[in-house]
Amino acid sequence: MNLWRAGLLVTIFGTGLLAQKYQVVADAATPAGKLLAEISAAPGDAQKLPLLERFIEIAPTHEGAAWVYTQLIPLYVAAGAMDKASPAGDRLLALHPDDIEYAVVILKGYEKRADAAGALKWSQKTSAMAREALKTATGADQDYARQVAQYCEYALLNQTSKAPAGPALDQLVAALEVQNPQSQYLSGARNAQFVAYRQAGQNEKAAQLAEKAIAQEPNNDEMLLVMADQAMKSNDNAKTLLYATRLVDVVKAKPRPEQLSEADWTRRRGTLLGVGNWMAGVTLATTGKSAPADLALREALPLLTDDQMKAAALFHLGVVNYQMGEVPKPDLRRLAEALHFSQQSAAIAGPYQANAAKNVANIKAKYRTLK
């Protein structure tokens, strides 16, 4: 298969080289030939479009029909008329089943549209063509086919960010899983699916999706974060610890994603580590596990940017250090740290302020009896 190649997929919109694929000689002695000549002589797209459409009406089986479709498809796509571009693409592929280039042109037409059905149809068509091409293509043709296959995956991801919760969204994610179970876009698609169901209030379905995503992608930090958060809100201590500690371990071991700059990754990494350690630390503290709670909350504290999360971390640090300062024998250093943390928590307005202030008074009283 001899594939025409664009340097980058994004350049495929042009009508230049693509439109030259199926050139024919116009026989002006026939109505179809005369119309082809008029099309070629038309000064602009606005004048050319009705002539092209007229040609298809009067001569749909003419040898020049494929060339006409290659003229029509980019014009329809540029105008956002995908309801016309898609059937025109179907007719072109009926004539030339391996015309992958125009399949990509049509698929690109759905990028800025929320049209799950259209994008799904052309992603599947184009992906199948790319996979077929890869069986025999070599060199640059093979590289192009791989690019096309990857773009088909991206097209599905793009639509998941636009589709509401429901069957259409599920079909997009399922199609991406079939096209490439190892796709770099699969994690993002699953995350978008989860968010859509959660925003729709379908929490049971969202939880099922998250469990499935984590089973398939145990290092999906975004999904681990939302699952830990959901477990914490549901007072499920075991799952909170499971997901929060897993999140921290994953982020610590994870290299910087290529799409993020060093500065962006540093911020994101800090946020994930702060929140993960905070959730683990608060859960450990409330379940009486003072020593590991102390370690997790100390690691979280400098990374937290939310005042109420800071207040909670400081409050629990005060409590666990007080507990460790009492047993197995009084420890003035621990009690001093408990007092310091509690004072800081008491200085932040919010739900922890009053209890933190009480703890300050109690720790001071305890401290006086030991000095």
Backbone torsions as a table, in degrees:
resi	resn	phi	psi	omega
1	MET	NA	130.1	179.1
2	ASN	-102.1	100.5	-176.1
3	LEU	-89.2	132.5	169.2
4	TRP	-73.4	137.1	-173.5
5	ARG	-120.5	136.6	168.1
6	ALA	-96.1	149.5	179.6
7	GLY	-60.1	-40.5	175.9
8	LEU	-134.3	149.5	-178.9
9	LEU	-58.8	-33.7	-175.9
10	VAL	-67.0	-13.5	-178.7
11	THR	-89.4	-1.3	-172.7
12	ILE	-69.6	-14.3	-179.0
13	PHE	-62.1	-27.3	-173.3
14	GLY	-59.8	152.0	-179.5
15	THR	-98.4	-2.3	-174.0
16	GLY	-61.1	-86.7	-176.9
17	LEU	-65.5	-36.8	-178.9
18	LEU	-59.6	-44.5	-174.3
19	ALA	-69.9	-8.4	-178.8
20	GLN	-92.0	1.0	-171.8
21	LYS	-63.7	-41.2	-172.1
22	TYR	-119.7	52.7	-179.5
23	GLN	-67.3	144.3	177.3
24	VAL	-133.3	159.6	175.8
25	VAL	-90.3	124.1	-176.8
26	ALA	-82.3	125.2	175.0
27	ASP	-95.7	99.2	-174.3
28	ALA	-64.9	-8.2	179.3
29	ALA	-78.4	-11.6	179.5
30	THR	-111.2	154.3	178.7
31	PRO	-58.2	-41.4	-179.3
32	ALA	-67.0	-41.7	179.5
33	GLY	-64.7	-40.0	177.8
34	LYS	-62.3	-40.0	-179.4
35	LEU	-68.4	-37.3	176.5
36	LEU	-61.9	-39.5	178.3
37	ALA	-64.7	-40.8	178.2
38	GLU	-64.2	-38.4	178.5
39	ILE	-62.3	-46.3	-178.4
40	SER	-64.0	-30.5	-177.5
41	ALA	-88.9	-8.0	-177.1
42	ALA	-60.7	134.3	-175.0
43	PRO	-73.0	-20.8	-177.6
44	GLY	-157.8	172.7	-177.3
45	ASP	-61.7	-38.3	-178.3
46	ALA	-61.4	-36.0	179.0
47	GLN	-81.0	-29.9	-175.8
48	LYS	-75.6	-37.5	-172.0
49	LEU	-56.7	-51.8	-179.3
50	PRO	-63.6	-29.6	177.9
51	LEU	-69.2	-40.9	177.5
52	LEU	-61.8	-45.8	-179.9
53	GLU	-65.3	-36.3	178.1
54	ARG	-65.1	-39.5	179.8
55	PHE	-59.6	-45.3	-179.2
56	ILE	-63.8	-33.7	179.1
57	GLU	-65.5	-42.9	-173.0
58	ILE	-93.9	-21.0	-176.2
59	ALA	-142.8	59.7	-176.0
60	PRO	-65.2	-20.1	-178.7
61	THR	-106.1	6.0	-179.5
62	HIS	-63.4	151.8	179.9
63	GLU	-63.3	-18.5	178.2
64	GLY	-88.3	0.8	-175.8
65	ALA	-62.0	-40.7	-179.5
66	ALA	-60.7	-43.5	178.1
67	TRP	-61.0	-41.2	-180.0
68	VAL	-62.6	-42.5	178.8
69	TYR	-62.9	-36.4	178.9
70	THR	-68.7	-22.0	173.1
71	GLN	-80.1	-42.0	-175.4
72	LEU	-68.8	-45.2	-171.8
73	ILE	-57.0	-51.4	178.6
74	PRO	-61.2	-33.9	178.6
75	LEU	-66.8	-43.4	177.9
76	TYR	-62.9	-44.7	-178.9
77	VAL	-62.7	-45.4	-179.8
78	ALA	-61.2	-31.7	-180.0
79	ALA	-86.4	-3.7	-177.9
80	GLY	75.2	16.1	-178.5
81	ALA	-90.1	67.9	-175.8
82	MET	-70.7	-21.6	176.1
83	ASP	-67.1	-18.2	175.2
84	LYS	-101.6	-35.8	-178.7
85	ALA	-64.2	-40.9	-176.4
86	SER	-64.3	-51.4	177.3
87	PRO	-63.8	-32.6	176.7
88	ALA	-64.4	-38.3	176.3
89	GLY	-64.8	-40.0	177.8
90	ASP	-59.7	-41.5	-178.1
91	ARG	-71.1	-36.1	177.0
92	LEU	-65.0	-42.1	179.8
93	LEU	-69.3	-26.6	175.2
94	ALA	-65.5	-31.0	178.0
95	LEU	-85.1	-37.9	-177.3
96	HIS	-136.4	85.3	-173.4
97	PRO	-61.2	-17.8	-177.9
98	ASP	-102.5	16.4	-178.4
99	ASP	-79.0	77.5	-175.6
100	ILE	-68.6	-29.4	-174.4
101	GLU	-62.9	-43.5	-179.2
102	TYR	-77.6	-23.6	172.4
103	ALA	-63.7	-39.3	177.6
104	VAL	-66.6	-40.8	178.2
105	VAL	-56.5	-45.0	-179.7
106	ILE	-66.9	-43.9	-179.9
107	LEU	-59.4	-39.9	178.9
108	LYS	-63.7	-26.7	179.9
109	GLY	-63.9	-18.1	-179.0
110	TYR	-92.0	-2.6	-174.3
111	GLU	-57.2	-43.7	-175.2
112	LYS	-96.7	8.8	-178.3
113	ARG	-113.5	144.5	172.1
114	ALA	-88.8	87.1	-176.8
115	ASP	-141.5	81.1	-175.9
116	ALA	-61.3	-41.4	-176.9
117	ALA	-65.2	-46.3	-179.5
118	GLY	-64.8	-46.2	180.0
119	ALA	-64.7	-39.1	179.1
120	LEU	-62.9	-46.7	179.9
121	LYS	-56.6	-50.2	-174.4
122	TRP	-79.6	-25.4	172.3
123	SER	-65.7	-45.2	-179.8
124	GLN	-65.4	-44.3	178.1
125	LYS	-59.3	-50.5	-174.3
126	THR	-69.2	-38.8	178.1
127	SER	-62.4	-41.9	178.9
128	ALA	-62.4	-40.2	178.3
129	MET	-65.5	-40.7	179.4
130	ALA	-65.1	-42.8	179.8
131	ARG	-64.9	-37.2	177.5
132	GLU	-66.1	-41.4	179.4
133	ALA	-62.8	-36.5	-178.3
134	LEU	-64.6	-19.0	-179.6
135	LYS	-68.5	-28.6	-175.9
136	THR	-124.9	-18.8	-175.5
137	ALA	-68.3	150.9	176.4
138	THR	-134.7	164.0	173.9
139	GLY	56.5	-131.0	-176.8
140	ALA	-65.0	-33.8	177.2
141	ASP	-61.9	-40.2	178.8
142	GLN	-65.8	-42.2	178.1
143	ASP	-60.3	-42.8	-179.5
144	TYR	-63.6	-44.1	179.8
145	ALA	-60.8	-38.6	177.4
146	ARG	-65.2	-41.6	177.8
147	GLN	-60.1	-42.8	-179.8
148	VAL	-63.9	-44.8	179.3
149	ALA	-59.3	-41.2	179.1
150	GLN	-67.6	-38.7	179.0
151	TYR	-64.6	-36.0	177.6
152	CYS	-60.6	-37.6	177.0
153	GLU	-66.6	-44.7	178.7
154	TYR	-60.1	-39.0	-178.7
155	ALA	-60.1	-36.1	177.5
156	LEU	-70.2	-43.4	176.7
157	LEU	-57.8	-44.6	-178.9
158	ASN	-56.7	-40.2	-179.5
159	GLN	-74.0	-29.4	179.6
160	THR	-63.2	-27.5	179.1
161	SER	-76.1	-12.9	-178.2
162	LYS	-106.7	-21.2	-172.2
163	ALA	-84.5	138.4	174.9
164	PRO	-76.1	167.0	176.9
165	ALA	-58.0	134.7	179.7
166	GLY	151.3	-176.4	-176.0
167	PRO	-58.0	-38.6	-178.1
168	ALA	-62.5	-43.0	178.0
169	LEU	-64.3	-43.5	179.7
170	ASP	-61.7	-37.8	179.4
171	GLN	-66.0	-36.9	178.0
172	LEU	-61.4	-47.6	-178.6
173	VAL	-66.8	-41.9	179.4
174	ALA	-62.7	-39.7	179.3
175	ALA	-65.1	-38.7	178.2
176	LEU	-65.3	-39.6	177.6
177	GLU	-62.1	-37.1	179.3
178	VAL	-72.2	-45.0	-178.6
179	GLN	-59.6	-43.8	-179.7
180	ASN	-159.3	99.9	-179.8
181	PRO	-60.9	-17.5	179.5
182	GLN	-106.5	17.5	-175.6
183	SER	-59.0	140.2	176.8
184	GLN	-67.0	-16.3	-178.1
185	TYR	-95.1	-4.9	-173.3
186	LEU	-68.0	-39.7	179.6
187	SER	-60.2	-46.0	179.1
188	GLY	-63.8	-37.4	179.3
189	ALA	-66.6	-43.0	178.5
190	ARG	-65.3	-38.1	177.8
191	ASN	-63.5	-43.8	179.1
192	ALA	-62.6	-39.5	178.2
193	GLN	-62.8	-45.2	179.0
194	PHE	-60.7	-48.2	-178.3
195	VAL	-61.4	-41.0	-179.0
196	ALA	-61.6	-43.6	180.0
197	TYR	-70.1	-35.4	179.2
198	ARG	-68.2	-41.3	178.7
199	GLN	-66.3	-27.9	178.4
200	ALA	-81.6	-0.4	179.4
201	GLY	78.7	10.4	179.3
202	GLN	-92.8	70.4	-171.3
203	ASN	-67.1	-32.9	179.4
204	GLU	-64.9	-44.3	177.5
205	LYS	-65.9	-39.5	178.7
206	ALA	-60.7	-42.3	179.4
207	ALA	-64.7	-39.6	178.0
208	GLN	-63.1	-42.2	179.0
209	LEU	-64.3	-40.9	-179.2
210	ALA	-65.8	-43.0	178.3
211	GLU	-60.5	-43.3	179.4
212	LYS	-64.6	-42.8	-178.6
213	ALA	-63.5	-42.5	-178.9
214	ILE	-68.8	-35.1	177.3
215	ALA	-64.1	-36.9	-179.1
216	GLN	-86.0	-29.1	179.6
217	GLU	-131.3	78.5	-175.8
218	PRO	-62.0	-15.1	179.2
219	ASN	-104.2	19.4	178.6
220	ASN	-76.8	95.6	-172.9
221	ASP	-64.8	-36.0	-179.7
222	GLU	-64.0	-43.3	-178.7
223	MET	-71.0	-36.4	175.9
224	LEU	-61.5	-39.0	179.4
225	LEU	-63.7	-48.7	-176.9
226	VAL	-69.2	-32.7	178.5
227	MET	-70.2	-38.9	176.7
228	ALA	-64.1	-42.4	178.9
229	ASP	-62.3	-44.2	-180.0
230	GLN	-64.6	-42.0	179.2
231	ALA	-63.6	-38.5	-179.4
232	MET	-67.3	-40.6	178.5
233	LYS	-67.0	-25.3	178.9
234	SER	-90.8	4.6	-178.6
235	ASN	59.1	32.8	176.3
236	ASP	-96.0	90.5	-173.8
237	ASN	-63.0	-39.0	-177.3
238	ALA	-63.7	-46.4	-179.6
239	LYS	-71.8	-33.6	177.2
240	THR	-59.3	-48.3	179.4
241	LEU	-64.4	-40.7	-179.3
242	LEU	-59.1	-51.9	-175.7
243	TYR	-75.4	-38.2	-177.9
244	ALA	-67.2	-45.3	179.4
245	THR	-68.3	-35.9	176.1
246	ARG	-64.2	-40.1	178.3
247	LEU	-59.1	-47.4	-179.2
248	VAL	-61.5	-44.9	-179.4
249	ASP	-63.1	-41.8	-179.0
250	VAL	-64.7	-46.5	-176.9
251	VAL	-67.2	-37.5	178.9
252	LYS	-63.2	-34.1	-177.3
253	ALA	-91.1	-10.5	-171.5
254	LYS	-81.5	131.4	174.5
255	PRO	-75.6	165.0	179.5
256	ARG	-64.4	126.8	174.8
257	PRO	-62.1	142.8	-175.9
258	GLU	-60.0	-32.1	-175.4
259	GLN	-78.6	-6.7	-179.3
260	LEU	-108.3	140.1	174.2
261	SER	-73.3	168.3	178.4
262	GLU	-59.1	-42.8	-178.4
263	ALA	-65.7	-43.6	-179.9
264	ASP	-65.6	-40.1	179.7
265	TRP	-68.2	-38.3	178.1
266	THR	-60.8	-43.2	178.3
267	ARG	-65.6	-47.3	-177.9
268	ARG	-65.1	-43.3	179.6
269	ARG	-60.7	-44.7	178.8
270	GLY	-62.0	-41.1	178.8
271	THR	-62.2	-47.9	-178.3
272	LEU	-64.8	-42.8	179.2
273	LEU	-67.1	-38.6	179.0
274	GLY	-64.0	-48.9	-178.4
275	VAL	-68.3	-41.7	179.7
276	GLY	-61.3	-47.3	178.6
277	ASN	-67.4	-33.7	178.2
278	TRP	-64.1	-48.0	-179.3
279	MET	-63.3	-42.7	178.8
280	ALA	-65.2	-43.7	-177.3
281	GLY	-65.3	-44.2	179.2
282	VAL	-64.1	-41.5	179.7
283	THR	-64.8	-43.2	177.9
284	LEU	-63.3	-40.5	-179.3
285	ALA	-64.6	-42.8	-177.7
286	THR	-74.7	-12.1	178.0
287	THR	-107.4	14.3	172.3
288	GLY	81.2	16.5	-179.5
289	LYS	-102.2	79.2	-168.6
290	SER	-64.7	-48.6	-174.4
291	ALA	-62.9	-52.7	178.0
292	PRO	-66.1	-29.5	176.4
293	ALA	-63.9	-42.4	179.5
294	ASP	-59.7	-44.8	-179.6
295	LEU	-63.5	-46.6	-177.4
296	ALA	-65.7	-43.1	-176.9
297	LEU	-71.0	-34.4	176.3
298	ARG	-65.4	-36.2	178.2
299	GLU	-71.3	-34.3	-178.1
300	ALA	-74.3	-39.1	-167.0
301	LEU	-50.6	-51.0	-177.4
302	PRO	-69.7	-10.4	-177.5
303	LEU	-99.4	-8.5	-176.9
304	LEU	-81.5	137.4	178.6
305	THR	-113.6	-14.5	179.9
306	ASP	-88.9	126.6	-175.7
307	ASP	-60.4	-40.1	-178.1
308	GLN	-70.1	-34.1	174.2
309	MET	-66.9	-39.3	175.9
310	LYS	-62.2	-44.3	-179.2
311	ALA	-60.4	-42.1	179.4
312	ALA	-66.1	-43.9	179.6
313	ALA	-61.7	-45.7	-180.0
314	LEU	-64.6	-40.5	179.2
315	PHE	-60.2	-49.8	-177.7
316	HIS	-69.9	-32.1	174.3
317	LEU	-63.5	-39.2	176.5
318	GLY	-62.1	-43.5	-178.1
319	VAL	-65.9	-50.3	-174.9
320	VAL	-69.2	-33.1	177.7
321	ASN	-72.3	-32.3	173.9
322	TYR	-64.1	-44.3	179.3
323	GLN	-62.4	-43.5	179.5
324	MET	-72.5	-22.1	178.1
325	GLY	-79.9	-12.8	178.9
326	GLU	-94.4	-35.6	-176.2
327	VAL	-127.3	151.3	0.6
328	PRO	-75.1	-14.9	173.6
329	LYS	-148.0	156.8	-176.7
330	PRO	-54.1	134.7	-179.0
331	ASP	-129.2	103.1	-175.9
332	LEU	-62.4	-32.2	-179.9
333	ARG	-65.8	-43.5	178.6
334	ARG	-65.0	-41.7	-180.0
335	LEU	-64.6	-35.8	177.4
336	ALA	-65.5	-39.5	177.7
337	GLU	-68.5	-39.0	177.6
338	ALA	-60.1	-41.5	179.1
339	LEU	-64.5	-43.6	-178.7
340	HIS	-62.8	-47.3	179.5
341	PHE	-62.6	-42.9	-178.4
342	SER	-65.3	-38.5	177.9
343	GLN	-63.6	-40.7	178.5
344	GLN	-64.8	-41.5	178.6
345	SER	-64.4	-40.9	-179.1
346	ALA	-66.0	-19.3	-179.5
347	ALA	-83.5	-6.2	-178.1
348	ILE	-105.5	118.0	179.9
349	ALA	-62.6	135.6	-179.6
350	GLY	152.1	-170.5	-174.0
351	PRO	-66.9	-18.8	-179.1
352	TYR	-93.3	-10.7	-170.6
353	GLN	-61.0	-48.6	-175.3
354	ALA	-65.2	-46.7	-179.7
355	ASN	-67.9	-34.7	176.6
356	ALA	-64.1	-38.8	178.8
357	ALA	-65.0	-38.6	176.0
358	LYS	-63.1	-40.9	179.4
359	ASN	-64.6	-36.3	177.4
360	VAL	-58.1	-47.4	-179.9
361	ALA	-62.7	-42.7	-179.7
362	ASN	-66.0	-41.1	-179.3
363	ILE	-67.2	-39.9	177.9
364	LYS	-61.1	-42.9	179.3
365	ALA	-62.3	-45.0	178.8
366	LYS	-61.8	-43.2	-177.5
367	TYR	-61.7	-39.5	-178.3
368	ARG	-66.1	-34.3	-178.9
369	THR	-71.5	-20.6	-177.2
370	LEU	-97.0	-17.8	-176.8
371	LYS	-83.2	NA	NA
